[in-house]
Amino acid sequence: MNLSGTLNVFRLVRDPALCLPQHTVSTFNHLPIPLSKAFSKKDGEKDVDIKAVVLDKDNCFAIPHTNEVYGPYQEKFQELRNAYPGSKLLIVSNTAGTASDKHQAEAALLEKTTGVKVLRHSTKKPGCKAEVMEYFRRNPDSEVTSPSQVAIVGDRLFTDVMMANLMGSYGFWWARMEDRFSDFILRRGYCAPDPRSNFE
């Protein structure tokens, strides 16, 4: 059970925009590389400078209950690894790397098949934002000094995108069953938060 997801969903009563992504794509293969290309600079705004990417696993780059990159996504995954080498790319799953991953076996296998580090975290998304930022702080090669330099890529509004907005990061999402909810929020005039307002 994802207690973090259940508790954090109540935040939407006060701020429904927490579940709105800053960018939407149709599939993993449609991610722009580098991800900063998704945003055009407007007059007077700072450039979007995404230095690191957090990837969800299931229904993102892998079929659920598997620990390898889905075949048609292999090329895009490698492109992402090349653009964000070393600690700049991190997998944060609500299965692999959590307490429900017995002996962290799934995380170890996922790291072996993808070549990308899997975050070991005690709280499931969206509540593990502090653990994500601590990982980047511990790994200076990520060059991350602010959450607004991080993009969270995933397929869930209530975990991946909500964590991005709670962190002050950029949420990249592809519409699946939750697209109707996103449309409902947008029709009421809410806008996704702009992480650039969090630059220090």
Beta strands, then each sheet from edge to edge (+ up, - down):
strand 1: 23-25
strand 2: 52-55
strand 3: 89-91
strand 4: 117-118
strand 5: 150-154
strand 6: 170-174
sheet 1: 1+ 6+ 5+ 2+ 3+ 4+
end
